[in-house]
Amino acid sequence: MSRFWSSVVHRLSPYVPGEQPKRDGIIKLNTNENPYGPSPRVLAAIASATDRLRLYPDPRASSLCETIAAHYDVAPEEVFVGNGSDEVLAHTFQALLKHDAPLLFPDITYSFYPVYCGLYGIRYEEVPLDAAMRVQIADFRRPCSAILLPNPNAPTGIGLARETIEALVAEHPNQLVVIDEAYVDFGAESAVSLVARHENLLIVQTLSKSRALAGLRVGFAIGQRPLIEALERVKGSFNSYPLDCLAIAGAVAAIKDDAWFQETRERIIANRESLVHALSELGFEVLPSLANFVFARHRSRGGAHLAAQLRELGVLVRHFQKPRIEDFLRITVGTEDQCSRLIALASGLI
Ligand SMILES: Cc1ncc(COP(=O)(O)O)c(C=O)c1O
């Protein structure tokens, strides 16, 4: 604390990211990174972009917006890019989610959402998941300014069908609905195709997970032009160059290498199914995941204790000390080998 702090700093309680260990040899299954790495074409594109480092990058990252637009069959003006989807979300909170009525999001969800509300002074209400940890869209029928949902939800991994998202959007024609599709590529249904017919829908995605570029920091939003214009206004009032020229080049190459994307995500989905099976055999209840992680609790072992024991054995998983979910572990789906080693070590503890 210091007398130089502004009043807003006193009130902030920042997001706590998952641990990034400094030592080697850790089986790192705590932050939902992709174990297979990015396409080799990304590395080549980044290398050849280094001769442009002298220059400022394109402030609008037009080549990336055009590439994303072509891939998702929308107009480039319907795409906004930012420094990770966290930044895209941050601008969304400020540009589109700050109103008099409260913003709604689930009680169990991405823990950055209340942090942004704190930063921007946004009123919010948490809508409880049902007893099976599912989002029930009927529970969102209450006065609000906007709705924010990850699909699949994090950390549960449970997804909603596209038609359910469309029903939610149609039920709230005067509220913005933001769908955070950080994990959508691992088996859920994207709602991007609904953007053309719903002016109140904004989709946020990231290249951190299915395209294995968490370290490059690239995320994007897709929505109708007035929504994108709001995001551009906030961005242009904050940082003109959120994406550097290496990130733009690498992200374009990642989106274009569809073969790599398909192959690696299919491997992760296959590993997830084996991991779910093996954890169930060990006595875990595993929620039905459509993400690159599973959320599981053991019948007789507490989550905090298990996470600490696994850590001692060199395996990092994520544990949240939060009511309703303190017995759960969120386990990122790793390589075949990482998943087998996790299961072998966990079976020694149970
Ligand atoms: C639901 C959800 N949304 C957004 C993000 C942010 O991802 P990034 O900033 O790496 O794009 C995460 C990161 O884990 C997430 O879990």
The ligand as a MOL file (V3000), in Angstrom:
LIG
                    3D

  0  0  0     0  0            999 V3000
M  V30 BEGIN CTAB
M  V30 COUNTS 16 16 0 0 0
M  V30 BEGIN ATOM
M  V30 1 C -13.0980 -19.2410 -20.3170 0
M  V30 2 C -11.8410 -18.5180 -20.6820 0
M  V30 3 N -11.9230 -17.4070 -21.4060 0
M  V30 4 C -10.8350 -16.7110 -21.7590 0
M  V30 5 C -9.5720 -17.1310 -21.3820 0
M  V30 6 C -8.3940 -16.2770 -21.7540 0
M  V30 7 O -7.5510 -16.8560 -22.6870 0
M  V30 8 P -6.4540 -16.0190 -23.4490 0
M  V30 9 O -6.3380 -14.6690 -22.8070 0
M  V30 10 O -5.2020 -16.8170 -23.3560 0
M  V30 11 O -6.9490 -15.8880 -24.8610 0
M  V30 12 C -9.4220 -18.2860 -20.6340 0
M  V30 13 C -8.0820 -18.7220 -20.2190 0
M  V30 14 O -7.8360 -19.7110 -19.6350 0
M  V30 15 C -10.5940 -19.0020 -20.2700 0
M  V30 16 O -10.5050 -20.1060 -19.5190 0
M  V30 END ATOM
M  V30 BEGIN BOND
M  V30 1 1 1 2
M  V30 2 1 2 3
M  V30 3 2 2 15
M  V30 4 2 3 4
M  V30 5 1 4 5
M  V30 6 1 5 6
M  V30 7 2 5 12
M  V30 8 1 6 7
M  V30 9 1 7 8
M  V30 10 2 8 9
M  V30 11 1 8 10
M  V30 12 1 8 11
M  V30 13 1 12 13
M  V30 14 1 12 15
M  V30 15 2 13 14
M  V30 16 1 15 16
M  V30 END BOND
M  V30 END CTAB
M  END
